[in-house]
Amino acid sequence: MIRISLSNLLNQIETTMIKKCHRSYIAHLGKVKNIKGNAQGYKLILPEIEFEIPVSRSFISSIIPQLKMAKK
C-alpha cells in the first residue's frame, strides 16, 4: 500500500477524462453512466460503484458541460 494525498495523485494521473469533482473524489468522466441533480448539487453515477459521487459547486463549470457534450 502507498500513502499519497489526493492532490499528489491527481497531479500524476490527471487527463481530460480524469478530473477532480469534489475535495474527496476524483472521477473518470468516461465511465460516468448518468448525471443526477441540478446547479444546487450534481451527482455522478458510475456503474461500478454503489453510491453517487458528489460534484462540488466549484467544479460544476468544468465537469458538467464536458459530460453533457460527451452524451450528445
Backbone as CSV, one residue per row, in Angstrom:
resi,resn,N_x,N_y,N_z,CA_x,CA_y,CA_z,C_x,C_y,C_z
1,MET,0.835,-1.157,0.000,0.000,0.000,0.000,0.896,1.242,0.000
2,ILE,0.448,2.237,-0.733,1.180,3.500,-0.818,0.271,4.607,-0.294
3,ARG,0.796,5.425,0.600,0.034,6.578,1.093,0.423,7.790,0.262
4,ILE,-0.582,8.418,-0.338,-0.354,9.608,-1.152,-1.604,10.489,-1.039
5,SER,-1.411,11.767,-1.029,-2.567,12.661,-0.941,-3.324,12.659,-2.269
6,LEU,-4.582,13.025,-2.196,-5.412,13.062,-3.393,-4.864,14.078,-4.402
7,SER,-4.371,15.203,-3.921,-3.826,16.215,-4.844,-2.542,15.731,-5.522
8,ASN,-1.697,15.005,-4.803,-0.487,14.448,-5.422,-0.842,13.373,-6.442
9,LEU,-1.815,12.553,-6.127,-2.271,11.536,-7.075,-2.830,12.197,-8.329
10,LEU,-3.635,13.216,-8.141,-4.226,13.914,-9.274,-3.159,14.557,-10.160
11,ASN,-2.106,15.098,-9.562,-1.011,15.660,-10.352,-0.353,14.616,-11.241
12,GLN,-0.357,13.371,-10.816,0.281,12.303,-11.573,-0.619,11.715,-12.658
13,ILE,-1.941,11.701,-12.430,-2.817,10.986,-13.364,-3.843,11.851,-14.079
14,GLU,-3.932,13.150,-13.791,-4.983,13.980,-14.370,-4.862,14.063,-15.889
15,THR,-5.981,13.830,-16.560,-6.091,13.974,-18.012,-7.396,14.717,-18.289
16,THR,-7.782,14.782,-19.558,-9.061,15.423,-19.875,-10.224,14.587,-19.383
17,MET,-10.012,13.297,-19.173,-11.095,12.421,-18.719,-11.045,12.120,-17.223
18,ILE,-9.925,12.307,-16.588,-9.812,12.060,-15.146,-9.718,13.410,-14.459
19,LYS,-10.755,13.752,-13.703,-10.855,15.078,-13.097,-11.261,14.978,-11.631
20,LYS,-10.875,15.980,-10.886,-11.333,16.118,-9.506,-12.732,16.718,-9.562
21,CYS,-13.675,16.127,-8.857,-15.042,16.623,-8.894,-15.535,17.062,-7.517
22,HIS,-14.754,16.781,-6.503,-15.103,17.110,-5.120,-13.799,17.079,-4.347
23,ARG,-13.754,17.691,-3.202,-12.469,17.700,-2.483,-12.032,16.306,-2.063
24,SER,-12.950,15.357,-2.047,-12.626,13.991,-1.639,-12.732,12.963,-2.759
25,TYR,-13.049,13.401,-3.986,-13.290,12.446,-5.071,-12.627,12.862,-6.369
26,ILE,-12.121,11.867,-7.079,-11.646,12.002,-8.452,-12.476,11.019,-9.262
27,ALA,-12.895,11.416,-10.453,-13.723,10.529,-11.270,-13.187,10.460,-12.694
28,HIS,-13.352,9.295,-13.301,-13.053,9.116,-14.724,-14.338,9.449,-15.464
29,LEU,-14.359,10.582,-16.156,-15.576,11.069,-16.778,-16.076,10.157,-17.894
30,GLY,-15.215,9.360,-18.462,-15.631,8.416,-19.493,-16.448,7.260,-18.941
31,LYS,-16.373,7.040,-17.654,-17.111,5.949,-17.012,-18.455,6.385,-16.447
32,VAL,-18.742,7.691,-16.469,-19.995,8.193,-15.896,-21.167,7.711,-16.740
33,LYS,-22.098,7.040,-16.074,-23.271,6.496,-16.750,-24.401,7.513,-16.813
34,ASN,-24.525,8.323,-15.763,-25.624,9.267,-15.693,-25.253,10.425,-14.770
35,ILE,-25.924,11.558,-14.963,-25.756,12.723,-14.101,-27.108,12.984,-13.451
36,LYS,-27.086,13.241,-12.154,-28.326,13.479,-11.429,-28.205,14.810,-10.693
37,GLY,-29.277,15.579,-10.656,-29.276,16.813,-9.882,-29.400,18.047,-10.730
38,ASN,-29.104,19.188,-10.098,-29.173,20.487,-10.757,-28.033,21.350,-10.233
39,ALA,-28.072,22.649,-10.522,-26.978,23.530,-10.124,-26.777,23.580,-8.611
40,GLN,-27.774,23.206,-7.859,-27.643,23.162,-6.400,-26.826,21.970,-5.933
41,GLY,-26.763,20.934,-6.742,-25.994,19.762,-6.362,-26.093,18.654,-7.393
42,TYR,-25.007,18.398,-8.095,-24.960,17.306,-9.069,-24.341,16.077,-8.427
43,LYS,-24.722,14.916,-8.942,-24.138,13.649,-8.519,-23.813,12.856,-9.782
44,LEU,-22.652,12.191,-9.771,-22.241,11.351,-10.891,-22.557,9.907,-10.547
45,ILE,-23.127,9.196,-11.493,-23.472,7.791,-11.288,-22.577,6.945,-12.175
46,LEU,-21.808,6.068,-11.543,-20.925,5.148,-12.245,-21.431,3.734,-12.035
47,PRO,-21.378,2.894,-13.061,-21.939,1.545,-12.925,-21.154,0.642,-11.972
48,GLU,-19.878,0.909,-11.754,-19.052,0.011,-10.946,-19.182,0.220,-9.442
49,ILE,-19.762,1.349,-9.030,-19.850,1.620,-7.597,-21.299,1.766,-7.156
50,GLU,-21.531,1.572,-5.871,-22.894,1.537,-5.352,-23.406,2.888,-4.868
51,PHE,-22.588,3.913,-4.855,-23.039,5.218,-4.375,-22.798,6.276,-5.438
52,GLU,-23.413,7.431,-5.237,-23.290,8.537,-6.187,-22.155,9.456,-5.746
53,ILE,-21.338,9.892,-6.697,-20.214,10.767,-6.400,-20.689,12.215,-6.500
54,PRO,-20.532,12.985,-5.434,-20.967,14.387,-5.481,-20.024,15.246,-6.322
55,VAL,-20.589,16.301,-6.901,-19.790,17.288,-7.629,-19.910,18.603,-6.859
56,SER,-18.791,19.128,-6.396,-18.794,20.400,-5.668,-19.176,21.538,-6.601
57,ARG,-19.772,22.569,-6.041,-20.183,23.712,-6.853,-19.005,24.349,-7.581
58,SER,-17.832,24.295,-6.989,-16.661,24.901,-7.641,-16.183,24.118,-8.862
59,PHE,-16.584,22.859,-8.989,-16.156,22.038,-10.127,-17.253,21.866,-11.184
60,ILE,-18.446,22.361,-10.914,-19.567,22.191,-11.854,-19.228,22.781,-13.223
61,SER,-18.653,23.970,-13.251,-18.399,24.645,-14.534,-17.387,23.924,-15.407
62,SER,-16.532,23.090,-14.828,-15.545,22.384,-15.639,-15.959,20.948,-15.960
63,ILE,-16.830,20.359,-15.172,-17.169,18.942,-15.364,-18.499,18.734,-16.093
64,ILE,-19.556,19.396,-15.665,-20.892,19.142,-16.218,-20.975,19.465,-17.714
65,PRO,-20.465,20.608,-18.204,-20.513,20.845,-19.662,-19.771,19.767,-20.456
66,GLN,-18.649,19.306,-19.944,-17.885,18.260,-20.629,-18.700,16.963,-20.697
67,LEU,-19.386,16.620,-19.623,-20.209,15.404,-19.629,-21.413,15.544,-20.555
68,LYS,-22.040,16.712,-20.562,-23.204,16.916,-21.427,-22.816,16.881,-22.896
69,MET,-21.636,17.406,-23.240,-21.170,17.343,-24.636,-20.861,15.909,-25.040
70,ALA,-20.334,15.124,-24.137,-19.988,13.731,-24.429,-21.242,12.889,-24.639
71,LYS,-22.340,13.238,-23.998,-23.585,12.476,-24.116,-24.262,12.699,-25.459
72,LYS,-23.971,13.842,-26.126,-24.634,14.158,-27.401,-24.117,13.330,-28.529
